[in-house]
Amino acid sequence: MEAKNISRIALGAFLITAGIGHLTFARKEFQAQVPEWVPLDKDDTVVYSGIAEIALGTAVIVTPKKYRKTMGKIVAGFFAAVLPGNIAQYKNRRDSFGLNTDNQRFARLFMQAPLIAWALKSTDE
């Protein structure tokens, strides 16, 4: 199997796992990242984003080759869209996922760029 396909499938699995985490074992952790300005209940926001991640992860894996680049852009957009949650976690000093210091929460902000790059590169046919 080609390295790009392995990377794309790994991205899909990552998203599906994160989505399952939103719905089950990491639900409270994800609630800590929902900014106060989001007009929905924190738990509802986490559930909806978890469903979206499962759907996106599945789509990344099964999308036909001719649509993968578009799918990668959609996933990259999703990763960009959740950045405000990471900023809120840092700004409001909310502990979750083992990020219990300002330095750790600040470093987390820089993880979105590699995720966006992963989405774009692994789907660029």
BAPABA-453519 format. One line per 2 residues: number of its first residue (from 0); their letters; for each residue x, y, z of C-alpha. Coordinates in steps of 0.5 Angstrom, whole numbers, plus 500, padded with zeros to 3 digits. Example, Ala and Ser with C-alpha at 12.3 -4.5 7.8 and 13.67 -1.06 7.14 Angstrom:
REM residues 2
0 = AS = 525:491:516; 527:498:514
This chain:
REM residues 125
0 = ME = 500:500:500; 502:507:498
2 = AK = 505:511:504; 500:517:502
4 = NI = 494:512:503; 497:509:510
6 = SR = 497:517:512; 490:518:509
8 = IA = 487:512:513; 491:513:519
10 = LG = 488:520:519; 481:517:518
12 = AF = 482:513:524; 485:518:528
14 = LI = 478:522:527; 474:516:528
16 = TA = 477:515:535; 477:522:537
18 = GI = 470:522:535; 468:516:539
20 = GH = 472:520:545; 467:526:544
22 = LT = 461:521:545; 464:517:551
24 = FA = 471:516:554; 473:523:554
26 = RK = 467:527:553; 468:531:560
28 = EF = 475:533:557; 472:536:551
30 = QA = 467:540:554; 473:544:557
32 = QV = 475:546:551; 468:549:548
34 = PE = 468:557:548; 463:560:553
36 = WV = 461:564:546; 458:558:543
38 = PL = 451:558:543; 449:551:544
40 = DK = 450:547:551; 457:545:552
42 = DD = 455:537:552; 451:538:545
44 = TV = 457:542:542; 461:536:544
46 = VY = 456:531:541; 455:534:535
48 = SG = 463:535:534; 464:528:535
50 = IA = 459:526:530; 462:530:525
52 = EI = 469:527:527; 466:520:526
54 = AL = 463:522:519; 469:526:517
56 = GT = 474:520:519; 470:515:515
58 = AV = 469:520:509; 477:521:509
60 = IV = 478:513:508; 472:511:503
62 = TP = 472:517:499; 473:516:492
64 = KK = 480:518:489; 478:524:485
66 = YR = 474:527:491; 480:526:496
68 = KT = 483:533:495; 476:536:496
70 = MG = 475:532:502; 482:534:505
72 = KI = 480:541:505; 474:540:508
74 = VA = 478:536:514; 483:542:514
76 = GF = 477:547:515; 474:543:521
78 = FA = 481:543:524; 482:550:523
80 = AV = 474:551:526; 476:547:532
82 = LP = 482:552:534; 478:557:538
84 = GN = 476:551:543; 484:550:544
86 = IA = 485:558:544; 479:558:550
88 = QY = 482:552:553; 489:556:554
90 = KN = 486:563:555; 481:561:561
92 = RR = 486:556:564; 482:550:563
94 = DS = 485:543:565; 484:537:560
96 = FG = 488:532:557; 493:532:561
98 = LN = 494:540:559; 495:543:566
100 = TD = 500:548:565; 499:555:561
102 = NQ = 506:552:557; 502:546:556
104 = RF = 496:549:553; 500:554:549
106 = AR = 504:549:546; 497:545:544
108 = LF = 495:551:540; 501:549:535
110 = MQ = 498:542:534; 493:545:529
112 = AP = 498:547:524; 501:539:523
114 = LI = 493:537:523; 491:541:517
116 = AW = 498:539:514; 496:532:515
118 = AL = 489:533:512; 492:536:506
120 = KS = 498:532:504; 495:525:505
122 = TD = 489:527:501; 493:531:495
124 = E = 492:526:489
